[in-house]
Amino acid sequence: MQARLAAAVASLFTVAAQAQTVEINPVEHEVVSTVERYALQVPAADYIPYGGKFKAEFPQGLHLAVGSGLRFKGYEKDASLSFWALTDRGPNGDSPKVKAGEKAAPSKVFLAPDFSPRIATINVQLAEGARVVSTMPLKQDGKAISGRPIAPENSGSSKEVPLSDELKPLKYDDFGMDPEGIDFDKQGNLWIVDEYGPFLAQVDAKTGEFMQQYMPGAGLPEILGERQPNRGFEGVAVTPSGKVAAIVQSTLDIKKETRGSAQFLRLVVLDPKTNSTQMFAYPHDVSEYKKSGDAKIGDLVAIDDTRFLLIEQGKDKNKTMRNVVYLIDTKGAQDLTGLSLPDGKALEYADAKALSQFQAGGEVTGSGNIVSASASSSLKMISKTRLFDLRELGWNAEKAEGLAVVGELGKFADASELAVINDNDFGLKGDVAAAERDPEAYLVDTDGKLADAKGNAVEASYRVAQSDERDTQFWVLHLKKPLKDYFPK
């Protein structure tokens, strides 16, 4: 690897001058030695056709975004790197809330309503470029699914109303998915998670066909259905022993009461051989955020059977974005299955003081915020070690949603290279042409007419244009030491 990296650095200026798609920079950092920055190349054939209301903004069609999940497949014969990658539900933008009697429902504008979420393969020629080489739609019973929301009355619904670019209601899709994580097992099958359900699906890597699906109450713990709307699973990782781990993007919102105060996120581990599950508590950086529920996971990748890397991100109390890579370990963590508070409420209702006392192993009495007496006297959470914040290395994209370890498959503890990709939301953004530009500050009726939050008609128009993040960033980071050297002693 060192010889390959030296050659890459030596050719930096030539490559940059020719393609302007890669920068290779040594950095002053205690963990990372060098960062290779690529602008991901997408073939014109993979642009998404669009001839709607805002077609003048997208003359070549809609830019494909494959940064919602990432996993290293292996080395090609020419020593280039091959990755699985993933789109999310498709080109969509923030939009006004939909009036429904006295209530207002959140919505999303879908510029390509029939877009099917896709699995992609990416090839990286070090010091030369990174490019999408193929894509494949996800399928249910041989038919490509869409990314439109599930109807409100059905399991997994995000409660969002899908709208056209004319702000007219679209049909729901009860097979719709919003994919956010990808990995593969020893048999070569893919595992994909989504934000809607949250759902976990085993997928045929050759056809994109769903082979098996798990959902809350049907293969997965029912409590996971209490995720915040559209914040289901955000990462999936297959361990060397074949177990499948998935982590919820943010805090659970039990009965719409715990979103802003819950002290941990839930990570579930499924054994496909027995269909048994375990759940563990990931202690996110609660104190960094204005509200606990502002934290989000970007991705999850397995190093071995208990150790994982994950990205924790979100705007902190000062509205500064953070994208932090942590090494976590489930060894010694307590299975949350069946645990509740004495009053029967979920552990998400426990406050920080109670949980910290349990983590220390002390007994807590006289409080409603304690684990039931039948449980262990010490609630042991997942342990975590901070590796680095991508922002410290120059990362300027909002979301880092794909993370992969680059190395010999099955021996990731010996690896010293990581790959990161951003989700740029297909390079588009919706807003309103008015003093208040936030679409969610407005209402829209079934005829597509805008009103302010009080229902008063306004002379303003909704629009979708290219965002500042048009390109997808793909980084390869070279660590100073193998991952195993960062394991806590």
N, C-alpha and C positions, 0 to 999 in steps of 0.2 A: 504493500500500500504506500509506503514512504516513497519508493521509486516512482510509482505512478503519480503521486501527488507532486513530487518535485518536477516531473515533466509537465504537469498541468500548470504549475506556477510559472515555469520558464516560458510557456507559450501564451501567457495571459494577454500580453499586449497585442499579439498578432490576432488572437481569437476575438478579442473585444473589438478590434478595428474592422474585422470582416463581418461579424454577425451582430455585434452589440447585444448579445443575449446572455452573456455570462461575465461575471466578475469573480475573481478569486483573491481573497484578502486575508492575510494573517491578521489576527486580532489579539489584543492584550486582554486576556481573560484567564481566570484560574482553571477553567474546565475546557474551554474550546480554544483550539489553536488556529484553525483556518475555516473560513466560510466560503463556499462556492454558491454564487447567486445566479440563477437562471430565470429567464422569462420563458415560460412554457409555450412551445410552438404548437398550434392547432391547425391541422389541414383545413383548407377552405371547404372541403366536402363535409366536414363535421360541424360547420356553422349551421345554426338552426334557422330555416327559412322563416321570414316574417314579412308580411305585406299589410299589416294593420295600420291603425291610426297614427302611429309614431314611426312609420317606416323610414322617414327622412333621416331620423337619428341613427338608423342601423342599415345603411345601404348594402352591406355585405351579409346581412342577416344577424342573428344574435350570437354572440361569442359563447362558445362552449366552456362551461366551468366544471372541472373534474376534481376540485379540491376538498370534497366533503369526507374523504377517507383515503387512506394510503397504506399500502403494505408491500414490503420487498418480496419479489418473487424469486430472484436469484440472478446469477451472472450469465450473460450471453457468451457465445463462443469467442466474440471479439473483446471480451472483458467489460463490455458496457453493462449498465445496470437496468434491470427490468422490474417494474412495479405494477401492482394492481391499484387502480384509483376508482373514484366514484363521484357521480354527480348527485346533487340533491333533487328536490322535486321538480325543478325546472325554472325557467325565467319568470320570476315574479317580483312584484314590488309592493312596498307599503301603500296602503290605500285608505280612503275614508271608511268610517264605521257605517254599517248598513242599518237603517231605521227599520225596526220591527215592532210596531205599536209603541209602547212606552219604553221599550228597551232598544239598545243598539249593540249589534254584534260586530266583532272584529272581521276584517276582510283582507284578501290579497288579490291583486290584479295578476292574472296569468296571461302573458303575451302569446304563449304557445300552449293553449289549454290541453292539447293532446300529446304534448311532449312526454316521452317515456324516460324515466330515470335510467341512466346508463352506467354500465361497468366499463371502465377504460383500461387500457394498458399504456404505460409510459416507458419510453426508453431514454436513458441518460448516457450520452457519450461524454465522459468527464473532460472538462475544459473545452468542449465543443458546443453542446446544446442539449436541451431536454425537449422531447416532443411526444405528442399523443400519436400512437401508431395504430390503434384500433379501438372501436367502441361497440357495445352490445346492449340492447335494451333488456330490462327485466321483464319477465313474462309470467303470467298466470294462466294455466291451461292452454298454453300455446299462443296466447294473445298478449301483446305488449300492454303493460299497465300504464296508468298516468300518474302524475304527482298531485292531482287535485285532491282537496280535503275529503274526508269521510263524512257522510251525513251526520248531523248532530245527535240523532237518536241512536247511533250505532257505536259499538266499542271502538275506542281508538280515535274518536273525533277530536279535532283541535278546536272545534266550535267556530272555525273561520268560514266565512262565506266566500266562495271563489267568484271573482268578477272578471269580465272581459275588459279589454282596453277602452271600451266605451262605458265602463262602470255598470254594465248590465250583469245580472246573475248568471252564472254558469251551472252546469250539472255537477253534483257531487260524484265522487267515485269511491265506492265502498271497497275497492281493491287498491285504492291509491296508497302510495308510500312516499315518505320523505327520507330517503336513505342518508345515513350519517356515519357509517363505519363498515370496514370490510377486512376480512382475514380469510385464511384457508386452512384446511386440515390435512392430515397425512394422506387421505384418500383423494385429495385434489378438489374437494368440494369447497365452495365459498360459503362464508357466513356473513350475513349483512344485518345491520340493525337500523331502525328508523326512529324518527322523532314523534310520529303520530301516536302509535299504540300505547306504550312502546312495543314494537314487534321485533322478534328475532327470527331470521329466516335462513334455512340452509338452501343453497342455490347451486344448480348445475353450472360448472365453470365453462362448459362448452356451448351451452344454449341460452343461459340466463334464466332458465325455468326454475320456479320455486319448487323445491322438493318437500320441504316441511316448514311449517311456521309455528312459532310459539307466541303467546300473548298473555297478558295478565289474567289469571284465573283459568288459563288453558295452557299449562306447561310452564308458566312463570308465576311468581308470587303475585297474588291479587293486589297487594298494596302498591305495586308499581304503577297501577292504573291511576294513582293519585298524583302523577307527575303534573307539573305545570303545563298548560296547553302548549302543544308543539315544542315541548322540551322533554321528550322521551329519552331514548338511548342516544348517546353521542359517541360511543366508541365500543369496539368489540375486539377481543383478542383470544386466539386459540392457543392454549398452553401445549408444551411438548407431550403431555400425557393425554391430550385430546379434549380436555375440558374447555368450555367456552365461557369467557367472562364478558360481561357488558356492564356499562356504567351509565346511570341516569345523568342527563346534562346538568341539572340544577337540583335544588332542594325539592322534596315532595311538598305538595300543598294540600294537606289533609283537610278536607271539608272547607277549603279556601281559608285556612287559619294558620298554616305553618310556613308558608312560602318565605316570609321575611325573617323568620327567627330560628328555623331548624339548624342544628349545629353540625350536620353531616349530610353527605350524599350517599346514595345506596349503590353498591356494586353487587351484582348477582353473578353466581357461577353455576352454570348448567353442566351436568354430566350427561351427554347424549346417549350413553350406553344404558343408563338407568333412569333417565329423565328426572333425577333428583336435583334439587337446587340448594344453594346456600346464599346468604346475603351478608355483606360486611359494610361497616360504616367507614367512609372516607372522610377524614376531618379537613374540610376545605378551609381556606384562610379567611374565616368569618370576619375577623377584625379589619381586614383590608377594604371591605366593601361598606357602602352606606347601608345596604340591607343584605342579609345573608343570601337571599335568593338571587342577587345580582351575579353571583359566581356561575361560571359555565365551564364545562369540560370541553376540550377540543378533540382529543383522541386518546386511545388507550392501546398499548402494544405490549405483548408478553415477552419477557426475557427468559424466564424459566417457569416452573409450575406455581410459584408464589410471588415472584417479583415482576413488576410491570413499570413501564414509563407512561406518564400521562401529561397532558397539557391542561393546566387550569388557567382560565382567562376571564376577562371581564373588566369593566371600568371600576376603578377604586373610588374611595370617598372623594377624591379630587377630580373625578371624571377623567383620569388618566388610564389609558388601556394598559393592561398587563397580560403577558402570554408566557407563563412560567412552566418550565419542564421539571417534573418531579419524578424521582424514583420512589416507588411505593412497594410495600411488602404485606401480603395478607397473612403470612405466617404468624400465628399467635393471636390473630384477630378473632373476635367472638362472632359466631353465627347469630344473626339477628332474628332468624326464623322463630316465630312463636313468642318473641319477647314483646312485652308491652308494659305500660305503667300500671300501678295498682288500680287505677280507675278504669283500666281497659283501653286507654288512649295509646296511640302510637308513640314510639320513642321520639319522634320529631317534636313532640310537645315539651320535652325536657329542656330546661334552660342550661346555659353554659356552666353555671356553678355546679348543678347536680351532676352533669356529665363529667366535669373535671374531677369531682370527688370520686366518682366511680372509676375513672381512669387511674386515679391514684390508689385505688383499692380500698378506700375508706367507706364506712357505712354512713348512710344518710337516712335520717328519720324525721318524721313530722313534716314531710313535704309531699305534695302531689306529683312532683317531678322526679320520681325515682323509679328504677327498674323493679319489676315485681319480685316479691320475696323468693319466688321459686327459681329465680335466675341467679347467675353468678353475682357475687358482691362487687365485681369489678368489670365494667363494660370496656373491653379492650377494642380499640379501633385499629384500622390499618395504620401502619407506621409509614412515615414519608421523609424523604431527604431532598432538599432543593438542589437541583443541578445548575440551572441558569434561567434567566428571563430573556426571551428572544429580543425584547426591546433593547437590552443592553448591547446586543450584537448588531443593531441597525434595522431590525424588523420594523416595517412601517405599515404593513397591511393590518386591517382590523382583526381578522379572525385567522388563527392557525388551526385548521381542522383536520389535517392529515399528518401523522407521525409514524416513521418507520425506522427500524434498526437495520442497518446495512451490514451484512456479514454472512458467515457460513450458517445455513439454516440449521437450527437445533443447537447452535453454539453462540447465541447472541451475547452471552456474558463476556465472551472474548472480543466482541466487536468494539470498534472505536469510531464508527461512522454512523450518523443519523441523517435522515431526510425529513424535511418539513415542507408542507404545501399549504397555501391559503385558499379559502373559499371566498371568491370575489362576487358571489351572487350574480353570475353571468354578466358582470360589467354594467349593470343598469341600476337605476334608482328612480323611485317615484316621488314626486312632490307636487305642491300646488303653487300655481303662479299667483302669489299674493304675499302680503306682508308676513302672514303666518304660513310657512311652507310645509309644516308637518301635516301629512295627509290624515293622520289619526286624530287631528284636532277638528276634523270636519265630519259631517254626516252625508250620506247619499241615499236617495230613494231608489225605487225599482226602475225609474225612468232615467237614472244616471244624473240627476240634478243635485248640486251641492247645497249644503246648508251649514251654518255654524253649529257649535255645540248645543245651542239653545233651540235649534230648528229653524232659524231665520235664514231665508234664501240669501245667497252671496253671489256676487259677480266675480267669479274666479273659475279657473279651469285646472283640471288635473292633467298631469303630464308625466311621461317617462322618458328619460334621456340616459346617455352613457354616464356612468359614474367615474370617479377619479381612479378607481381600481379596475381598469379594463383588463389588464394582463394578470395572468396567474403566476405567482412567484413560487419557484421550486428551489429549495436550499439543500445543499449537502454540507453537513457540519462534521469536521474532524476533531475528535476529542483528544486531549493530551494523553489520556490513559484508557485502557479497556474499561467497559462498564463495570466489570466485577471489582475494579479498584475503587469504585465509588460506593460499593455496598457498605453499609454500616458494619463496623467490626464488632 
